[in-house]
Amino acid sequence: MTNLPNDFAKLSNLQYLYLSDNELTSLPNDFGRMSNLQTLTLSNNKLTILPNDFAKLSNLQSLELWQNQLTSFAE
């Protein structure tokens, strides 16, 4: 899997999301709408940038991003 569907961010009640070991290159722009997300594991993908909305994940307690190709954060 290289991309998530745009409607994916509508899963606003989701608390735990494990998407490691895929080939994700990007996340939906409105990913920050997943306001109840507490654990996010995106390790071992091909992400190069995180969307602007990422900073809105105010309930996020655990984040794993190792083994990606991140070069910068969106402003």
Backbone as a ProteinNet text record, in pm:
[ID]
protein_1_A
[PRIMARY]
MTNLPNDFAKLSNLQYLYLSDNELTSLPNDFGRMSNLQTLTLSNNKLTILPNDFAKLSNLQSLELWQNQLTSFAE
[TERTIARY]
84.5	0	90.2	64.9	148.3	78.4	-53.5	-129.6	-255.1	-301	-427.6	-537.6	-659.1	-768.5	-793.1	-839.2	-864.9	-967.2	-1062.8	-1166.2	-1113.4	-993.5	-936	-939.2	-915.5	-910.4	-1046.5	-1151.8	-1285.4	-1305.1	-1209.7	-1217.4	-1177.7	-1255.5	-1218	-1218.5	-1282.8	-1285.2	-1174.6	-1096	-987.3	-883.5	-840.1	-742.5	-604.5	-599.1	-472.4	-463	-351.7	-334.5	-192.6	-184.3	-56	-46.5	41.8	59.5	206.2	276.2	417	431.3	550	588	499.4	465.3	396.8	492	439.4	521.2	460	403.9	336.8	435.1	395.9	478.9	421.5	292.6	228.9	108.2	59.9	-60.9	-163	-291.7	-393.1	-370	-399.3	-376.7	-453.7	-570	-650.9	-632.9	-517.9	-487.6	-507.9	-489.3	-505.3	-647.5	-743	-882.9	-905.8	-810.2	-822.8	-791	-877.5	-850.4	-838	-886.9	-878	-759.7	-679.7	-566.6	-465.8	-433.4	-339	-206.7	-212.9	-93	-89.4	21.6	37.8	174	171.7	294.8	302.4	399.6	418.9	559.8	620.6	759.2	773.7	892	929.6	836.6	819.9	747	840.3	784	864.8	816.7	772.2	722.7	837.3	812.5	913.6	873.8	743.8	693.8	564.8	537.2	412.4	320.5	190	97.8	88.5	45	29	-59.5	-166.7	-263.3	-205.7	-90.9	-31.5	-18.8	6.8	23	-107.4	-220	-349.9	-381.8	-294.8	-317.9	-287.5	-373.2	-346.3	-349.9	-413.6	-419.6	-311.1	-225.6	-122	-22.5	-4.9	86.5	208.1	191.7	300.7	308.7	427.7	448.9	577.8	568.3	686.8	698.6	811.6	835.8	968.6	1034.3	1166.5	1158.4	1269.4	1283	1189	1186.1	1117.6	1221.1	1175.7	1266.5	1231	1193.4	1152.3	1268.6	1240.4	1341.8	1302	1171.2	1123.8	979.9	935.4	795.9	727.8	602.6	527.4	511.8	503.9	489.3	344.8
-115.7	0	123.4	215.2	334.8	461.1	463.5	579.3	533.9	616.5	591	665.7	613.4	686.4	820.1	920	1051.6	1045.6	955.4	942.7	879.8	832.7	764.5	852.7	979.6	1072.2	1093	1045.5	1057.1	959.4	872.8	777.2	848.5	947.3	1036.2	968.9	854.8	786	682.5	664.3	566.9	608.4	513.4	544.1	484.9	371.9	303	270.3	306.4	282.8	233	114.8	52	34.4	108.5	102.3	80	7.9	-20.7	-119.7	-118.4	-215.9	-211.5	-91.6	-71	6.2	68.8	152.2	291	336	465.9	577.2	660.9	774.7	905.6	904.9	1025.6	988	1086.5	1072.1	1173.5	1148.3	1246.1	1382.1	1489.8	1625	1654.4	1592.8	1619.4	1511.2	1450.1	1343	1389.2	1515.9	1571	1568.4	1535.8	1525.5	1401.7	1313.6	1191.7	1228	1308.4	1375.3	1282.4	1161.5	1068.6	973.1	987.9	898.5	912	799.9	798.7	732.3	630	557.1	550.1	592.6	590.3	530.5	422	354.8	354.6	427	440.2	397.7	315.4	276.1	192.7	201.8	122.7	145.7	272.8	313.2	399.3	480.5	568.5	712.8	750.8	886.7	986.3	1096.3	1200.6	1328.6	1347	1467.1	1431.9	1503	1485.7	1602.8	1580.4	1688.3	1796.3	1915.8	2028.1	1992.6	1920.3	1884.7	1791.3	1737.6	1640.8	1698.4	1826.1	1892.4	1898	1870.4	1874.3	1744.8	1647.6	1520.1	1538.1	1611.9	1654.9	1541.8	1430.3	1317.4	1213.3	1239.8	1143.7	1126.9	1003.6	973.4	894.1	818.8	735.2	748.5	780.1	798.7	728.2	639.8	571.2	602.3	661	701.1	648.9	560.7	516.4	444.8	440.8	376.1	436.2	569	641.4	728.3	813.1	900.5	1046.5	1077.8	1213.6	1310.2	1418.4	1521.3	1652	1671.6	1793.7	1774.9	1866.9	1870.6	1982.2	1961.8	2067.1	2185.9	2304.2	2425.3	2460
0	0	0	-90.6	-99	-48.5	-49.3	-1.9	69.4	161.6	228.9	154.5	155.2	90.8	161.6	88.1	147	259.1	251.6	354.4	482.8	481.9	597.2	722	706	819.4	884.5	823.1	882.2	997.8	1021	1132	1261.4	1299	1409.3	1546.5	1561.4	1690.7	1705.7	1602.9	1606.2	1710.3	1793.3	1897.5	1870	1803.7	1778.1	1630.1	1569.4	1426.6	1400.4	1343.9	1311.9	1160.9	1099.1	954.2	917.6	999.1	971.5	857.3	798.5	695.8	572.4	530.2	403	313.3	213.4	125.5	117.8	229.2	231.6	198	103.9	66	118.5	155.1	207.5	291.8	365.9	446.5	396.2	415.6	372.7	439.6	368.2	419.9	547.4	564.5	683.6	790.4	793.8	888.7	1033.4	1061.1	1194.4	1246.3	1161.9	1204.4	1290.5	1296.7	1377.6	1522.5	1580.4	1707.7	1828.3	1820.6	1933.7	1924	1821.8	1800.7	1915	1978.2	2090	2053.3	1969.3	1928.1	1776.5	1719.2	1574.1	1541.6	1467.8	1427.9	1275.9	1223.4	1078.8	1037.8	1115.5	1091	964.4	907.2	790.1	671.4	637.5	518.2	434	347.7	263.1	272.2	390.2	410.9	399.3	329.5	315.9	388.5	413.2	479.9	553.4	660.2	733.7	700.7	691.8	654.6	762.4	722.2	815	932.9	908.3	1012	1118	1095.8	1187.6	1329	1339.4	1469.2	1548.4	1485.4	1553.2	1627.2	1622.4	1691.1	1839.9	1907.7	2045.2	2147.9	2117.7	2211.4	2186	2089.1	2053.2	2168.1	2212.7	2322.6	2276.3	2167.9	2118.1	1966.2	1917.2	1773.9	1734.1	1635.9	1583.4	1435	1398.4	1259.6	1205.6	1276.1	1232.2	1097	1029.1	897.8	793.5	786.6	680.9	611.4	524.3	450.9	475.3	598.6	633.4	616.1	547.2	526.7	592.9	613.9	679.1	723.3	806.1	847.6	771	735.7	666.9	760.4	704.3	787	806.2
[MASK]
+++++++++++++++++++++++++++++++++++++++++++++++++++++++++++++++++++++++++++

